[in-house]
Amino acid sequence: MRLLTRRYSGSILSPMLFGLTFSRTVATFPQAMFVVGASAVALALLCTLLIRLPKGGAGEPIVAIDDGGLDEERERLVPGGEEESY
């Protein structure tokens, strides 16, 4: 779906938007192409600024992963609960 959206937006929607803008406004407001282009860049920048990264250091996992009880299994197999390097 993502590839399909990217393909259509880059090859069909964008040229259609700019072509329609140009054909409708070239006689009355020639700068409309620059306004549409600047608006697209501003919208992309706004969407980028709305992305929030999760808090945490570089060594901390972003998503907690359920190990399915592997720690308990390791403690049962290794006496004293010492970790072995694999």
N, C-alpha and C positions, 0 to 999 in steps of 0.2 A: 504494500500500500504506500509506503514511504517513497519508494523508487518511482511509483506511478505518479504520485503527487508532484515530486520534484521534476519529473520529465514533462508533465503537462504544464506546470507553472513556468518552467523555463522556456518551453518551445511554443506554447499556445497562449497562455493567459497574459504573460508580460508583453509580447508583441501586439496582442489584441488591445490591451489597455492603452499602450502608447500610441498605436495606430488610430484608435478611435479618438483619443485625446487630440492628436495632431489634426485629424480630418475635421473635427468639430470646432477647433479653436484657432486654426492657423490664420484665418482672416481677421479675427477680432482680438485675439490675445495670444500672440506668438510665443510668449514666455511661459505658456502653460506646460510645455514639455519639461522645462526646468523646475517648475513648481511640483509636477507629478514626480519627477525623479528625486527631488529633495524630500518630498513627503515620504516616498518609499524608503529612503535612507533613514529618515527620522523615525519612522515606524519600526524599522529593523533595530535601530539603536535602542529604542524604548523597550522592545521585546527582550533584547539582550540584558538591559539593566534590571528587568524584572526577575531574572534567574537568581535564585538564592542557593548558595552552596551549603551543605550541611556543616554544622560546627564540629570541630574536632581537629586534633593534630594530625601530622603526616603519618604517624605510626598507628593511629587508631583506625579500626575498620569503619567504613561508612555505614554498612548494613550489618546488623547482627545476624550471624549464620547459626542455625541450629545444627550442632554437630551430631545429633542423634544419640547422645550419651557416650561419645567416644572417650571423654575424660574418665568416666567411671570404668569403662572397659580397660583403658590403659592402666589405671590404678590397680585393677584386679590382676592384670597380667604381669606388671612390673612390681616386684616387692618393694615396699617403702614409698611407692608413688613417685619414684625418680623417673625423670624423662630420659629416654634413650634417643640418641641421634640416629636417624634412619638414613 
